[in-house]
Amino acid sequence: MAGTEPASTIDRRRLLLGSGAALAVGAAAVAGVVLPRQRVQPSAPRPAHAALPTQAPQPAAFTTLETTARLAGPARTGGYRRLVSGPGWPLVVREELTPARPGRADRRTPLACFVQFTDLHLTDVQNPLRTEFLRARSDSAWRPQEALTSAGAVALVRQVNALHAGPHSGLPPAFVMTTGDNLDNNAAIELEWFLTLMNGGRITPTTGDPTAYEGVQNSGLPLYWHPEDASLRDLDKRRGLPSIPGFLTAATRPVTSPGLPIPWYSTAGNHDALPGGCLSPAFGDIATGSRKLLSVSDTDAAAYAKALRSGDDPKSEVLTAILRRHAADARQVTPDERRRLCTPRDYLTAHLDPSHTGPGPLGHGFTPDHLDDDRLYYTFRIAENVVGMSIDTTYRSGHYEGSLGTRQLRWLERTLAAHSSRSYDTDGRLVRRPGADDAHILVFSHHHSPSMTRRPDAARSDEPRHDGAEVIALLSRFPNVLAWINGHSHVNRVTPHAHPVPARSFWEVNTASHVDYPHHARVLELTDNGDGTVSLFTTLIESAAPHRTSPDFSDLSATGLASLYRELAYNAPGLAEGMAGGVHAGWAGTPGDRNAELLLITT
């Protein structure tokens, strides 16, 4: 599956944007809280060279406070647009949950600094189970940049390695947390690439025949971009994408990740747990088989898209019938056992393998005890007096939405209580625990609150499921909870969850993906302001690849491919036309969703 959700991806993401905004405003209205305006605070002084012409690449350690990738030239309909380095985005002070108090910068004590990766979608583009044929129904069901996910992710690791200190706390990043969809097809080879990316080593981003590419981009079908066939006027070339001789050879060449020098932790997403992020594990034989379906009739594509949108079990039956009907039309490819699907136990076992420990910790949040019941949630120490809790929001039977089971919800409640000397019960009564180990709490998940539903999970049919509103209600009972940090939507969105008792309010920080525009990760910094408030800073970063690609697309080095990866994403169908001044109003978020200071009261 090409993305977080299978049918009309762009439309669904717009729906999620709307639902997220409505949820924030609705919560505030119910609570009787008036949300004040956000204040833009100028970013730190930029180095003198930041204002120079943008032909030279930016230094690797810059954040989006200093510079951001921008599309060159005026917005227009159609056509391929190059990227340049543009001005950075300012820091926005978010005071919806408590006012900013004067002089706090002089009183601050830094508490923690770390980096969030999310939605890397390391992709085996030749996997037979991929349903690129849905592009006939929606442009966004397949991405021209997908073959370059490994090169782009390596450039992101290099950026983190060059970031020696957070821009607001001065602390070096202590760890990286991935908030899911580290893989795309739930394939064993993608899991190996992900672990190698994070720990360091050589990634060969190809499967099947080691000497030949066997995917959609040399299929001869005009539905897909054929970079090496200048004579084929495919759909994307008609939109302005270039011909690039040698692209597929370069895209499948090995790349070497330096690995992270700091610990990292792992949170599972729907693409880590399910093929395509939403299909049944029963399709494993197709993934490792020798037939790859590249196109279907409009009727079949429409039927399958409808089944995926509904999320009901019949989607498996619909896909099975389509594959059976079109068996003779499928492309013959080289079978590869490395494409086998990963069970939760496989995911855990790979993380716990000592050869994958890298900078640590062993298991990257998981322990051997998690193997007893394939449990993918845990707690860990972020810093002194700061605790992290990673939760598993995936439906294991097949759906792109998320939820929590009752067992995990109760675990989360107990764990929150263990680190909170005071909380509130479901009736709003104060509960005191004198012996509790008080700590600031940050919660991590893949799904964000609007994408969590109460849909039954056939893989865990004996357990009720709980949606995002229930998780918000639980977190708001514990004043020590500062933020819920997640991904999935491929959108930057920071939502205040306000409560009439100010100490019970918290922030939800939703970060965009590193496969779609705008290719962001976040540096998160926590500081104590010495006045009964804390600040959580949410600075976005891009990869270390230069914004500008080679003029004639001849740079097919690992760095050149990483730059091209970003530029292709910025030229996604329907995206470039909708940008105003280089900033898209949706996926990149508003200024307050990007580089923000989020204020919270702690007393």
PAGU-240061 format. One line per 2 residues: number of its first residue (from 0); their letters; for each residue x, y, z of C-alpha. Coordinates in steps of 0.2 Angstrom, whole numbers. Each point is the difference from the previous one (the first is absolute). Example, Ala and Ser with C-alpha at 12.3 -4.5 7.8 and 13.67 -1.06 7.14 Angstrom:
BEGIN
0) AS) 62/-22/39 | 6/17/-3
//
This chain:
BEGIN
0) MA) 0/0/0 | 7/17/-5
2) GT) -5/10/15 | -7/1/17
4) EP) -18/-2/-7 | -4/-9/-16
6) AS) -14/8/-9 | 0/19/-4
8) TI) 15/4/11 | -1/19/-2
10) DR) -18/1/3 | 1/-11/16
12) RR) 15/11/7 | -11/16/-3
14) LL) -13/-9/10 | 12/-4/14
16) LG) 6/18/0 | -18/6/2
18) SG) -4/-13/13 | 15/4/10
20) AA) -4/19/0 | -18/-4/5
22) LA) 6/-11/14 | 11/14/7
24) VG) -13/13/-1 | -14/-11/6
26) AA) 10/-5/15 | 3/18/5
28) AV) -18/4/-2 | -6/-14/10
30) AG) 13/5/14 | -6/18/-1
32) VV) 18/6/-4 | 3/14/-12
34) LP) 15/-3/-11 | 11/16/-1
36) RQ) 9/5/-16 | 17/-8/-3
38) RV) 15/12/0 | 14/-1/-13
40) QP) 17/3/8 | 15/3/-11
42) SA) 11/-14/-2 | 18/0/6
44) PR) 12/12/-10 | 5/-9/-16
46) PA) 18/-2/-6 | 4/14/-13
48) HA) 2/-13/-14 | -18/-5/2
50) AL) -6/15/-10 | 12/-3/-14
52) PT) -6/-8/-17 | -5/-18/2
54) QA) 11/-9/-13 | 11/-7/14
56) PQ) -7/-13/12 | -5/5/17
58) PA) 11/-7/15 | -6/-17/5
60) AF) -4/6/18 | -12/13/-4
62) TT) -18/-2/6 | -16/8/-8
64) LE) 3/15/11 | 14/5/-12
66) TT) -5/-6/-17 | -13/-11/-8
68) AR) -3/-8/-18 | -10/10/-11
70) LA) -7/-2/-18 | 8/12/-12
72) GP) -10/12/-10 | -18/5/1
74) AR) -14/-13/3 | -8/-6/-17
76) TG) -10/-14/-6 | 10/-15/-5
78) GY) 19/-1/-4 | 15/-6/11
80) RR) 7/13/12 | 17/0/7
82) LV) 4/2/18 | 11/14/8
84) SG) 4/5/18 | -12/13/7
86) PG) -1/9/16 | -3/-10/16
88) WP) -17/0/10 | -1/10/16
90) LV) -3/-6/17 | -19/1/5
92) VR) -4/1/19 | -16/-10/3
94) EE) -9/6/15 | -17/-8/-1
96) LT) 3/-11/15 | 9/13/11
98) PA) 7/18/-2 | 19/2/-4
100) RP) 8/9/15 | 12/14/-2
102) GR) 19/-4/3 | -2/-19/-2
104) AD) 14/-1/-12 | 12/6/14
106) RR) -7/-13/12 | 0/-15/-11
108) TP) 7/-17/6 | 2/-12/-15
110) LA) -8/-17/4 | 1/-10/-16
112) CF) 4/0/-19 | -4/-14/-12
114) VQ) -5/-2/-18 | -16/-8/-8
116) FT) 0/-10/-16 | -16/-5/-7
118) DL) -8/-8/-15 | 17/-4/-9
120) HL) -9/-13/-11 | 16/-9/-5
122) TD) -7/-9/-16 | 4/-15/-10
124) VQ) -8/7/-16 | 1/-17/-9
126) NP) -11/-9/13 | -14/-10/-9
128) LR) -13/4/13 | 1/19/-3
130) TE) -16/7/-7 | 7/14/-11
132) FL) -14/-4/-13 | -11/11/11
134) RA) 8/15/-7 | -13/-2/-14
136) RS) -12/6/13 | 11/12/10
138) DS) 16/8/-5 | 7/-1/17
140) AW) -2/-19/1 | 18/-1/-7
142) RP) 14/12/2 | 14/4/-13
144) QE) 13/2/15 | -3/-17/8
146) AL) 15/-9/-7 | 11/13/9
148) TS) -6/-3/18 | 16/-8/6
150) AG) 11/14/-7 | -11/13/8
152) AV) 0/-8/17 | 19/-1/0
154) AL) 0/19/-3 | -11/2/15
156) VR) 11/-10/11 | 15/11/-5
158) QV) -10/15/4 | -3/-6/18
160) NA) 18/-5/2 | 5/18/-5
162) LH) -12/8/13 | 11/2/15
164) AG) -12/10/11 | -19/4/0
166) PH) -3/18/-5 | -9/5/16
168) SG) 7/-11/14 | 18/-1/-6
170) LP) -1/-19/5 | 7/-13/-13
172) PA) -14/-11/-6 | 0/-15/12
174) FV) -10/-13/-11 | -11/-2/-15
176) MT) -18/-6/1 | -8/-7/-16
178) TG) -19/1/1 | -4/-13/-12
180) DN) -2/-5/-18 | 19/-3/-1
182) LD) -4/-13/-13 | -13/1/-15
184) NN) -4/-18/-5 | 2/-9/17
186) AA) 14/-9/-8 | 15/-9/8
188) IE) 12/9/-12 | -7/17/4
190) LE) 2/-4/19 | 18/-4/-3
192) WF) 3/16/-10 | -8/10/14
194) LT) 11/-8/14 | 15/2/-11
196) LM) -4/19/-3 | -1/3/18
198) NG) 15/-10/6 | 11/3/-15
200) GR) 5/-11/-15 | -3/-4/-18
202) IT) -18/0/-7 | -3/-7/-18
204) PT) -17/6/-4 | -6/-13/-12
206) TG) -7/-17/0 | -4/-14/-12
208) DP) 12/-1/-15 | 16/9/7
210) TA) 5/5/-18 | -17/7/-6
212) YE) -14/11/6 | -17/-8/0
214) GV) -12/13/5 | -13/13/-7
216) QN) 13/12/-6 | 6/-10/-15
218) SG) -16/-9/-4 | -5/11/-15
220) LP) -16/5/8 | -3/19/-2
222) LY) -8/0/17 | 17/1/8
224) WH) 15/11/-1 | 14/-9/-11
226) PE) 15/11/3 | 11/-10/-12
228) DA) -11/-1/-15 | 0/17/-8
230) SL) -11/-6/-14 | -15/-4/11
232) RD) -11/15/4 | -7/-7/16
234) LD) -12/8/12 | 14/8/11
236) KR) 11/6/-15 | -16/9/-7
238) RG) 0/9/17 | 18/5/-2
240) LP) 10/-14/9 | 17/-2/-9
242) SI) 8/-14/-9 | 15/-6/10
244) PG) 11/-13/-8 | 7/-12/13
246) FL) -13/4/13 | -5/-18/4
248) TA) 18/-6/0 | 4/13/12
250) AT) -15/-2/11 | 4/-18/2
252) RP) 18/2/4 | 6/-3/18
254) VT) 0/15/12 | 10/1/16
256) SP) -8/7/16 | 12/7/13
258) GL) -12/-5/13 | -5/10/15
260) PI) 13/3/14 | -14/2/13
262) PW) -13/-13/6 | -16/-2/-9
264) YS) -18/-7/4 | -13/-8/-11
266) TA) -19/3/-1 | -10/-11/-12
268) GN) -12/6/-13 | -13/-8/-11
270) HD) 13/-2/-14 | 12/-9/12
272) AL) -14/-12/6 | -10/-2/-17
274) PG) 4/-2/-18 | -3/16/-9
276) GC) -5/7/17 | -18/-7/-1
278) LS) 0/-18/-8 | -2/-17/8
280) PA) 15/-10/5 | -8/-14/-10
282) FG) 7/8/-16 | 18/-6/4
284) DI) 2/-12/-14 | -3/14/-13
286) AT) 14/10/8 | 13/-13/-3
288) GS) -8/-6/-16 | 4/2/-19
290) RK) -14/10/-6 | -2/19/2
292) LL) -16/8/-6 | 3/17/-8
294) SV) -17/5/-7 | -19/-5/2
296) SD) -16/6/-8 | -8/16/6
298) TD) -14/-10/8 | 11/-11/10
300) AA) 11/15/6 | -16/9/5
302) AY) -7/-16/9 | 17/-2/10
304) AK) 1/18/4 | -17/0/7
306) AL) 4/-16/11 | 16/8/6
308) RS) -9/16/5 | -13/-10/10
310) GD) 13/-10/9 | -11/-15/1
312) DP) 6/-18/-2 | -8/-2/-18
314) KS) 15/10/-6 | 11/-16/1
316) EV) -13/-9/-10 | -1/14/-13
318) LT) 19/0/-2 | 1/-19/-1
320) AI) -13/0/-14 | 9/14/-9
322) LR) 17/-9/1 | -9/-16/-6
324) RH) -8/9/-15 | 16/8/-6
326) AA) 12/-13/4 | 4/-2/-19
328) DA) 3/19/-1 | 12/1/14
330) RQ) 19/3/-3 | 11/-15/3
332) VT) 13/5/13 | 14/-9/10
334) PD) -7/-7/16 | 9/5/16
336) ER) -2/-7/17 | 7/16/8
338) RR) -17/8/-4 | -9/-11/13
340) LC) -12/9/11 | 6/4/18
342) TP) -11/-6/15 | 1/11/16
344) RD) 12/-14/7 | 11/2/-15
346) YL) 0/19/3 | 5/-2/18
348) TA) 13/-14/-3 | 9/11/-13
350) HL) 1/14/12 | 6/-11/14
352) DP) 14/-8/-11 | 16/6/8
354) SH) 7/2/-18 | -13/14/-2
356) TG) 4/9/17 | 10/14/-8
358) PG) 2/14/12 | -13/-8/11
360) PL) -10/-4/10 | -1/-18/-4
362) GH) -18/-3/-7 | -2/19/-3
364) GF) -14/1/14 | -5/-18/-1
366) TP) 6/-14/11 | -1/-19/0
368) DH) -15/1/11 | -10/8/-15
370) LD) 2/-17/-10 | -11/-9/13
372) DD) -16/8/-8 | 7/10/-15
374) RL) -2/16/10 | 5/16/-9
376) YY) -1/13/13 | 12/5/14
378) TF) 6/14/11 | 18/8/1
380) RI) 10/14/8 | 2/15/-11
382) AE) 10/10/12 | 0/4/19
384) NV) -18/2/6 | -6/-3/-18
386) VG) -8/-16/-5 | -6/-6/-18
388) MS) -14/-13/-4 | -1/-8/-17
390) ID) -17/-7/-4 | -5/-12/-14
392) TT) -15/7/-9 | -1/-13/-15
394) YR) -14/-11/-5 | 8/-17/-4
396) SG) -14/-7/-10 | 1/13/-14
398) HY) -4/18/1 | 9/17/-2
400) EG) -9/8/15 | 6/-2/18
402) SL) -7/-4/17 | 5/-7/17
404) GT) -6/-16/8 | -7/0/17
406) RQ) 16/-10/7 | 12/14/-7
408) LR) -12/14/6 | 1/-7/18
410) WL) 19/-2/-1 | 1/18/-6
412) ER) -11/6/15 | 10/-10/12
414) TL) 17/6/-7 | -6/18/0
416) AA) -6/-2/18 | 17/-7/5
418) HS) 8/17/-5 | -13/11/7
420) SR) -2/5/18 | -17/7/-4
422) SY) -13/-3/-14 | -18/1/-2
424) DT) -13/-14/-1 | -13/-2/-14
426) DG) -12/11/11 | 13/14/1
428) RL) 5/-3/18 | 18/3/5
430) VR) 9/-16/5 | 17/1/9
432) RP) 14/-13/0 | 13/6/13
434) GA) 12/-14/-5 | -1/2/-19
436) DD) 16/5/-10 | -5/17/-7
438) AH) 6/3/-17 | -4/10/-16
440) IL) -8/-12/-12 | 1/0/-19
442) VF) -11/-13/-10 | 5/-7/-17
444) SH) -10/-9/-13 | -2/-2/-18
446) HH) -18/5/-3 | -6/17/5
448) SP) -16/2/9 | -12/4/-15
450) SM) 6/-16/-8 | -4/-12/15
452) TR) -17/-9/-1 | -10/-13/10
454) RP) 0/-12/-15 | 1/-19/6
456) DA) 17/-8/-3 | -3/-18/-6
458) AR) 18/-5/5 | -5/5/18
460) SD) -19/-3/0 | -2/-3/19
462) EP) 6/18/4 | -10/16/-2
464) RH) 9/14/-10 | 2/18/6
466) DG) 1/16/-11 | 9/16/0
468) AE) -13/9/11 | 2/-13/13
470) VI) 19/2/0 | -2/18/2
472) AL) -12/-2/14 | 13/-11/9
474) LS) 15/11/-3 | -9/15/6
476) RF) -3/-8/17 | 19/1/4
478) PN) 7/17/2 | 18/-7/-3
480) VL) -4/-3/-18 | 7/13/-11
482) AW) -2/-6/-18 | -6/-14/-11
484) IN) 13/-1/-15 | -5/-10/-15
486) GH) -1/-1/-19 | -11/-10/-13
488) SH) -8/15/-8 | 15/6/-10
490) VN) -5/17/6 | 8/13/12
492) RV) -13/4/13 | 1/5/18
494) TP) -16/-1/10 | -4/7/17
496) HA) -11/-11/11 | -6/12/12
498) HP) -9/-3/17 | -9/11/12
500) VP) 13/-6/13 | 15/8/-9
502) AR) 13/-13/7 | -10/-14/-8
504) SF) 3/8/-18 | 13/-7/-12
506) WE) 6/1/-18 | -1/-12/-14
508) VN) 14/2/-12 | -3/-9/-17
510) TA) 15/0/-12 | 0/-2/-19
512) SH) 8/-14/-9 | 17/-2/-8
514) VD) -7/-8/-16 | -12/14/-5
516) YP) 2/19/-1 | 6/8/11
518) HH) 13/-14/6 | 1/6/18
520) AR) 6/-7/16 | 0/9/17
522) VL) 12/5/14 | -10/1/16
524) EL) 7/9/15 | -7/2/17
526) TD) 4/14/12 | -5/5/18
528) NG) -4/18/0 | 3/3/18
530) DG) -18/8/2 | -11/-15/1
532) TV) -1/-3/-18 | 10/-11/-12
534) SL) 3/3/-19 | 1/-14/-13
536) FT) 9/6/-16 | -5/-9/-16
538) TL) 13/5/-13 | -1/-8/-18
540) IE) 15/-6/-9 | 3/-6/-18
542) SA) 13/-13/-6 | 18/5/-3
544) AP) -2/-1/-19 | 2/17/-9
546) HR) -17/8/-5 | 6/3/-18
548) TS) 2/-15/-11 | 13/-1/-14
550) PD) -6/11/-15 | -1/-14/-12
552) FS) -4/-14/13 | 17/-8/-4
554) DL) 5/-1/19 | -6/-18/4
556) SA) 11/-2/15 | -8/-5/17
558) TG) 0/19/4 | -7/5/-17
560) LA) -14/-14/1 | -5/7/18
562) SL) -2/17/-7 | -10/-6/-15
564) YR) -10/-10/12 | -6/16/9
566) EL) -2/9/-16 | -11/-13/-8
568) AY) -11/0/16 | -2/19/-2
570) NA) -6/-3/-18 | -13/-13/5
572) PG) -16/1/-10 | -12/13/6
574) LA) 12/7/13 | 11/12/-9
576) EG) -15/9/-8 | -7/2/18
578) MA) 15/9/8 | 0/18/3
580) GG) 17/8/3 | 8/-17/1
582) VH) -11/-5/16 | -14/-12/-2
584) AG) -15/3/11 | -2/-18/4
586) WA) 14/-12/3 | 13/12/6
588) GT) -12/7/12 | -3/18/6
590) PG) 15/10/8 | -6/-6/17
592) DR) 1/-18/-6 | 18/1/-4
594) NA) 13/9/10 | -10/3/16
596) EL) 3/3/19 | -14/-9/9
598) LL) -4/7/17 | -7/-11/14
600) IT) -4/4/18 | 7/-13/13
602) T) -6/7/16
//
